[in-house]
Amino acid sequence: MKESIFDCAASSELGPGEGAMREYRSAIDAMEESTELSFGIAEMDREHAGQLSLLNDLKAAVRGGAPDSLVYALLNDLVEHTNLHFLSEQLAMKLHAYEAYESHFLEHERLLAEVNNLNSSLATGTVTDKQSLIEALRSWLLVHIQTADKTLAEYLSTRAAQQGT
């Protein structure tokens, strides 16, 4: 059984910009469905899948008009899961002397700030506002996974291979 790296340390009817946004969302949706979110580090891959699942559940709850208590419970689950995921990544980055630690950490901080903004907006915003905020958060997370986390996973895999030789 392989040891975890964490354990070892456009349409003509559309207005200006709308076509580009539709293409971007389409690319994001395709990205979520692809294996490009799997980096061969089981724990990291599971945590990413959990984050996206919770975000999708939150989006569906808001879209479906679920009671605020359910929406807040889902958001709470997302916050807890994300905090744990970020802590495990940050530990791995520290343990393996990841040179881009600071910038990656700041991205984590920015996402957590956005989640707090979402929490405030859920209490006062319209359903459309809430859906837009959740979608923006989901898109940001997908881009983060596909860029910063992919780079981190490649670094950790390289470090593991070096330690194995």
Order of alpha helices (4+ residues) and beta strands (2+ residues): alpha-alpha-alpha-alpha-alpha-alpha
